[in-house]
């Protein structure tokens, strides 16, 4: 299949929605001085990037998973925060439920976004100086604000013509079991790793270890891992270029906002032309995490960018190794053999 090189009218409007929505989330959270800026910057990129159209069904999934994730984090850390032996199976069950919904297809958005949100909040909640109620409040406010931003972007930049509905491929029961167990196991191992080491600044790496699982099987994940690493490299290079242009003016919010929008639009264009979660989408989420979480009027993002690049590459490589081993193990059993294996 030849790769597209020109944007259609629908593509252009999708780029404007992505760049505008992501930038508006950054501007609001920095203007208000809210904590957990990654929520306010990453959520619009995920919602607008994973679905080219929006409707009440998608909005319900998005808001419901934010509420469910908040309740799970309060239960897991509020009741079992000092008992890691109990937290691990609870986290596994939470991820297994979501990846099973993704494998079935009808609630893919609920499961996919819930997996990312849960992974991010478990990461932040694991540190003793994190206030759980502040974390949960930030998540809920960011989710509500993201829906408002998405509706605003679709009102300002509606599609020029209707899009065909996305058809989810039919999967047999063993393939669904395979994908659910594979995704839940990798996500839980990621959770355990980030619980065992002081990796506070490795949010990009943890999110990357979840996003590469979205193809749901080895043949797709091995391709997604390489693409994710290249997307992170592109996002870090663009972020570093922005920082060099800003120099010491990274505390001037209008200037940061303008340059962030320009970079986000370029990455969105690449994402739309790829037509999938490719290099452009990886660059978008990398920019969102770096600028949303780590850029402040007192702190630039040079160190964060360098650390992000190395940590994501290591996380993706380790994820691919474990996915391959687990894929081979599950395919030894008829009840878990994936259709792609045949």
N, C-alpha and C positions, 0 to 999 in steps of 0.2 A: 504494500500500500504506500503510495506516494504521500509525503507529508505536505500539508497545506502551507502555502506561503503568503496568502492574502486573507484578510479578515472580511467576513460578511457583515451585514448591518447588525445582525443578532450578536455576532462575535464582538463587534466594537462596543455594543451596549453592555455586554457581559464584562468586558474589560473595565469599562467605566464604573460598573457596579462594584467590582472587586476592589479597584483602586480607591474609589470614593468611600466605600464602606469600611475598609481597613484603616484608611487615613482618619476617618471620622471617629472611629473607636480609639485610635491613638491620641487624637487631639483632645477628646473629652476626658480621658483618664489622666492625661498629663496636666490639663488645665485644672482639673479638680484635685489633683494630687492623691489619687486613690492608690491603695496598695494592690499587689497582685496584678500589675499592668498587663501581664501576658494574657490573662483571661479576656480583657477588653480588646486586645489586638488580635489574638489568635481566633477567638470565636467567630467574628465576622468573616475572616478568611476561610474558615472551615465551612461555615454555612453557605456562603456565596460561592465557594470554590468547588464543593462537593455536589451541589445541585444547581443547574443552570436556570431553573424555574422554582417558584415558591408557591405554595398553596397551604390551605388550612391543615391538611394532613401532615405536611412537613413541619409546620410551626408547632403543632401539638406534640410531635415526636421530640422536637428540639427542647421545648419547655419542660415536657414531662421527664426527659432524661436528666435535665439539670436538677429538678426536684428530687428524683430518685437517687442521683449521685450524692447530693448533699445529705440526704438521710443516711445513706450507706456509710459515708465518711464519719458522720456523727456517731453511728453505732459502732463501727469498727474501731475507731480511735477513742471514742468516749467510753466504751465499755471494756475494750480489750487492748488498749494502747500499750499496756505494760505486759502483755502476753503475746509475744510474736508467734508462739506455736499455734495459737488460735487465730491470729490475724491472717496467716498464710492460707489456710483452707477457706476462710471467709472471702478473701480476695479472689481465690481461684473460682469459687462458686459464682461470684459477682461477674467475673470475666466470662466464665463458661456460658452463663445465661445470655450475655450480650452477643457472643460469637455464634451461639446457636440461632439467635434471631437474625444475625447477618447472613448465616448460611441458608436460612429459609427464604430470605429475600424481601418479604413484605414489609418488615420493619428494619431494613438495613440501616437507614439513617439513625434511628434510635440506638441501635447497637454500636454503630461505628463511632458516633459522636460521644456516646456514653463511655465507650472504652477509653477514648482520649481524655475526656473530662475526668474520669475516675483515676486514671493514671497520673494526671497532673495534680489532682488534689491529694492523692495518697503521697505523692512526692513532697508536697509542701507540708502536709500535716505531720510528717515523720519527724520534724525538727521540734525540739521542746519549746523553743521561743515562739512557735506559731500558735495563735489563738484560733481555735477551731471555729468559733462563732463568727469571727471576722472573715475567716477563709470561706465559710459557707455563704455568708452575706455577699462577699465579692463575687462568688460564683453565680448566685441568683440574680444579682443586679446586672452582671455582665451578660447573662443569658437573656434577661428581659430587654436590656439595651440593644443587644445584637438583633433581636427580632424587630425592634423599632427601626434600627438602621437598615435592615434588609428590606422591610416594607418601603422605607423612604427611597432606597436605591432603585427598587423596582418601579416605584411611582415616577421617579425622575427619569429613569432610563429603561422604559418598558421594551420588551422584544418587539421588533418590527413585524414579525410573523410568528404564528404558533409553532412551538417545537413538538416533534413527535414524542410520545411518551416513551420513557426508558423501559425496556423489557429485561427483566431479570432472568438469567438462564435457569432452566429446571435442573435440579440435582437429585440424585437418588439418596436414600437414607444413609448408606455407608459413607458417601461423600460428605453429607451434612455432619455426621458424627466426627469424621476425620477433621474437617475444618474447625469445628467447635473446640475439640480437644486440643488441636494444634495451636490455635490462637490463644485459648485460655492458658495453656501451659507456658507459652512464651511470655505472655503478658505477666503471669505470676512470677516467673523467673526474673523478669525485669524488675518487678516490685521488690523481690527479695534482694536483688543485687543493690538496688538503691537504698534499701533499708540497712544493708550491711556495711556500706561505706559512706563516708561524708562527701556526698556528691551534690551539694546544694546548688552549684552553678551548672549542673548538667541536665537542665530541663529539656533542652533541645535533643539531647541524646535519648532521654526516656521517651519523649514524644515520637522521635524517629523510630524507635524500636516497636512502637504500636502502629504507626502509619504504614510501615512496610508490610504489615500483616493483612492489609485490606484486600489484596487479591485472593487471600484465603487458602491458597495451595502453593506447593513448592515451585511449580513452573512459573507462576506469576510473582511470587515473593522474591525469587532470585533476581528477576529483572527489576522489580521495584527497589530492591536494596541498592543496586548500582545506580539507578535513577535518583534515589533519595540522596546518596552520597554526592552525586554531581549537582543536584539541586542545592544542597547545603553549601557546597563549594561556591556555586554561583551567588547564593544569598550572602555568604560571608564576604566575597569579593566586592559585591555591590555595597554592602554595609560599610566595608572599610573605605571604599571610594567616597561614600557620602560623608564619613567621618573626616577624611582628609580635606574634603571641600569645606565642610563646616569649620574645621580647625578648632578654634576655641569658642565658637559661637553656637555650641550645641545646647546652650541654655536659652536660645532665642526660639520660642515655640513656633511662631509663624514660618520662620525659615526652615526649621526641621520638618514641619508639616508639608510644606511645598516640595521639598526634596524627597520626602518619604513617598508622597503621592506619585511623583515622577518615576521613582524606582519601582513602586508597586504596579504601576500601569505597564511598565516594560515587562515585568515578570508575569503579570496577568495575560499580556499578549502572547507570551510564549506558552503559558498554560492552556489558553484557549486553542491555539494552533495545534498543540499536541493532542487535544481532545481527550485527555486522561490525566490521572495523577502522576505527572511526569516531573521534569526538571523545574519547570516554571512553578508548579505547586510547592515543591520543596523549597524553592527560593523564597516564595511568599511567606510560608510559615516560619522560615528562618529569620527573615526580616522582622516579622511580627514579634517573635520571641525576644530577639536581641534588643530592638528598640522599645518594645512595650515593657519588658521586665527590667532591663539593665541601664537604659539611658535615663539619666536624671540631670537637673541643672548643675549638680556637683560632680558628676561622674560620666565620662565618655564610654565608648563601647569597644575600644581597641583590644583590650585584654579579653573581653567577653567573646569577641569574634574569633580570636586565635584559639581560645579554649574550646569554643563551640565546634570549630572545624575538626579538631583532633578527637574530641569526645564522640562526636556523631559518627565519624569513620570507624572508630573502635566499636561503638555500639552496634552499628549496622553489620560489621564483619562478624561479631560474636553472635548476633541474632541469626544470620544466615547459616552459620555452622550448626547451631542448635536446631534450627528449622529443618535442615537437611537430615540430621540424625533422627529427629523425631518423626519426620515424614517417612523415612525408610522403616522405622520401627512400627508405625501404625499400619503401613501397607502390608505387613506380615500377617495381619488378621483380616479375615473376610468382612467382619462387621465394621471395620474402619478403613477399608481399602478405598482410596479415592478413584473416581472414574478416569481422571487424567493418567493414572498409572497404567490403565489398560491400553 
